[in-house]
Amino acid sequence: MKRHYTRTATAAVILAATIAAAAIAETRITGMGQAEVRAEAPAGTAYEAVLVRDFNTGSLPGADTPATDYASLEEYAKDHPEETVLPDPHPFTDEEVAILAQVMQSESQICYWNGTKYGVSYKARQAAVAWCALNRYDAGTWGDTLKEVLTRPKQFAYHQDVEPSEEMLALAEDIIARWAIEKTGAENVGRTLPADYYYFEGDGRENHFRKTYEKTGQTWGWTLPDPYQE
């Protein structure tokens, strides 16, 4: 059964969401109207960074009024609490985040050596493995938890003894953050694989994603914008 999510709104200040639970990392951002502000972003909470980006471009998820006249997210949230949409805390455990990183490490590390290909970065192609798993989780037919989806026999290359790199762990957190934002109703969150792709097959050099189990010859063409392209 396909999972359903509810859209939630809160007046809480976005960047203070988890300050009590995480260390503080200082990030410099450039706001609209040439205003430069400093944002206190809790380390390890990637969705705040994505929301900062959307604030900068005046495209906060769920915001009907562009955030172009505000120097900070705090000011925007005070004036528009009903438009400041935050994702609910994602339902995944730390173990599941680590397993997602392990799977990406095993399934797509080769993409690193191939660099940019098909017009997208290796990181976007690595991320597609995680999005494929999340698509299956959303569909609700491959398991009740993300761990069940990822460790289902003969599906993903999950090996318990694989030690994911810090880069892969950070990528897993970033993807889950984007997934959580999407559940608020936001669009263009930085997916690298559409929601209706559930299968893929590797050829030793690249992974080729498709919508159906049957091989029709049609695979994903990497036409979404690459959020990791420098």
DRENLO-11849 format. One line per 5 residues: number of its first residue (from 1); their letters; for each residue x, y, z of C-alpha. Coordinates in steps of 0.02 Angstrom, whole numbers, always signed. Last residue first. Layout:
N
NUM> A> X,Y,Z | ...
This chain:
230
230> EQYPD> +1483,+1130,-447 | +1350,+1003,-492 | +1277,+928,-333 | +1097,+981,-357 | +1096,+906,-534
225> PLTWG> +944,+966,-629 | +834,+821,-686 | +865,+748,-860 | +970,+598,-809 | +903,+483,-947
220> WTQGT> +823,+348,-840 | +809,+184,-934 | +701,+116,-1075 | +761,-49,-1147 | +602,-135,-1090
215> KEYTK> +682,-241,-956 | +539,-304,-850 | +548,-252,-668 | +473,-85,-714 | +520,+97,-693
210> RFHNE> +702,+89,-746 | +873,+140,-681 | +1041,+99,-761 | +1188,+93,-642 | +1360,+128,-713
205> RGDGE> +1530,+45,-735 | +1509,-137,-688 | +1350,-153,-790 | +1231,-110,-648 | +1045,-139,-643
200> FYYYD> +907,-30,-578 | +729,-41,-516 | +599,+68,-431 | +584,+224,-538 | +416,+310,-513
195> APLTR> +477,+446,-394 | +598,+523,-518 | +786,+504,-491 | +911,+643,-451 | +795,+730,-331
190> GVNEA> +847,+905,-285 | +698,+975,-193 | +609,+1029,-352 | +438,+1025,-271 | +379,+1055,-94
185> GTKEI> +224,+966,-31 | +284,+945,+148 | +341,+768,+103 | +466,+843,-19 | +557,+922,+128
180> AWRAI> +581,+751,+206 | +651,+679,+44 | +773,+825,+31 | +833,+790,+208 | +845,+604,+170
175> IDEAL> +956,+646,+21 | +1069,+759,+125 | +1088,+631,+264 | +1137,+495,+139 | +1260,+614,+55
170> ALMEE> +1340,+654,+223 | +1360,+469,+259 | +1436,+444,+86 | +1561,+585,+111 | +1607,+519,+283
165> SPEVD> +1646,+352,+201 | +1537,+200,+229 | +1618,+51,+315 | +1556,-108,+232 | +1545,-252,+357
160> QHYAF> +1355,-262,+352 | +1351,-287,+164 | +1199,-221,+72 | +1207,-235,-117 | +1023,-199,-146
155> QKPRT> +885,-319,-199 | +938,-501,-180 | +873,-516,-1 | +783,-365,+74 | +914,-267,+171
150> LVEKL> +876,-95,+98 | +687,-109,+100 | +683,-187,+274 | +798,-50,+339 | +686,+81,+261
145> TDGWT> +542,+11,+361 | +378,-75,+316 | +452,-173,+172 | +457,-187,-18 | +274,-146,-53
140> GADYR> +258,+20,+37 | +275,+127,-119 | +359,+261,-14 | +493,+137,+41 | +521,+84,-138
135> NLACW> +542,+264,-192 | +661,+287,-46 | +768,+143,-110 | +772,+216,-286 | +814,+386,-211
130> AVAAQ> +962,+307,-122 | +1028,+229,-283 | +1000,+395,-373 | +1116,+479,-248 | +1265,+390,-324
125> RAKYS> +1220,+459,-495 | +1203,+634,-424 | +1370,+613,-336 | +1455,+559,-497 | +1405,+726,-572
120> VGYKT> +1278,+748,-710 | +1286,+778,-898 | +1275,+594,-942 | +1442,+575,-854 | +1543,+675,-729
115> GNWYC> +1670,+572,-634 | +1697,+391,-686 | +1800,+354,-531 | +1663,+416,-416 | +1532,+315,-510
110> IQSES> +1623,+156,-453 | +1563,+192,-277 | +1385,+159,-335 | +1313,+0,-265 | +1427,-37,-117
105> QMVQA> +1448,+139,-50 | +1266,+180,-91 | +1214,+28,+9 | +1325,+75,+155 | +1258,+253,+155
100> LIAVE> +1079,+188,+162 | +1134,+70,+301 | +1203,+219,+399 | +1040,+315,+379 | +945,+159,+433
95> EDTFP> +1053,+141,+589 | +1026,+323,+633 | +840,+285,+629 | +719,+343,+495 | +550,+425,+521
90> HPDPL> +601,+598,+461 | +564,+739,+581 | +414,+829,+508 | +461,+942,+366 | +442,+1127,+393
85> VTEEP> +322,+1244,+307 | +338,+1430,+339 | +183,+1498,+255 | +70,+1507,+408 | +210,+1584,+509
80> HDKAY> +230,+1727,+383 | +288,+1883,+475 | +387,+1795,+612 | +451,+1659,+493 | +520,+1789,+372
75> EELSA> +613,+1881,+508 | +690,+1720,+573 | +739,+1664,+398 | +847,+1818,+382 | +869,+1977,+281
70> YDTAP> +691,+1981,+218 | +623,+2066,+63 | +641,+1920,-58 | +547,+1788,+40 | +418,+1769,-97
65> TDAGP> +240,+1759,-28 | +149,+1596,-61 | +280,+1498,+37 | +250,+1311,+37 | +432,+1267,+13
60> LSGTN> +537,+1426,+21 | +568,+1495,-152 | +642,+1668,-131 | +811,+1612,-198 | +902,+1641,-35
55> FDRVL> +760,+1565,+65 | +770,+1409,-42 | +955,+1392,-6 | +924,+1416,+179 | +790,+1281,+167
50> VAEYA> +918,+1161,+93 | +1039,+1200,+233 | +904,+1172,+363 | +866,+1004,+281 | +1044,+948,+314
45> TGAPA> +1030,+933,+501 | +1201,+861,+546 | +1274,+1023,+610 | +1144,+1147,+669 | +1148,+1299,+555
40> EARVE> +1178,+1471,+631 | +1150,+1586,+484 | +1253,+1739,+447 | +1174,+1874,+341 | +1219,+1965,+181
35> AQGMG> +1086,+2077,+108 | +1109,+2110,-78 | +920,+2121,-100 | +903,+1934,-76 | +1010,+1844,+51
30> TIRTE> +1189,+1784,+32 | +1235,+1644,+151 | +1377,+1618,+273 | +1369,+1459,+377 | +1418,+1438,+558
25> AIAAA> +1405,+1262,+629 | +1319,+1235,+795 | +1323,+1066,+881 | +1161,+971,+888 | +1017,+930,+1005
20> AITAA> +974,+1100,+1077 | +999,+1181,+908 | +872,+1063,+828 | +740,+1175,+749 | +828,+1340,+779
15> LIVAA> +865,+1365,+594 | +683,+1353,+544 | +608,+1469,+673 | +450,+1388,+738 | +289,+1452,+662
10> TATRT> +238,+1280,+603 | +155,+1201,+453 | +118,+1019,+413 | +73,+928,+251 | +17,+750,+279
5> YHRKM> +98,+597,+204 | +24,+444,+120 | +116,+279,+95 | +71,+168,-51 | +0,+0,+0
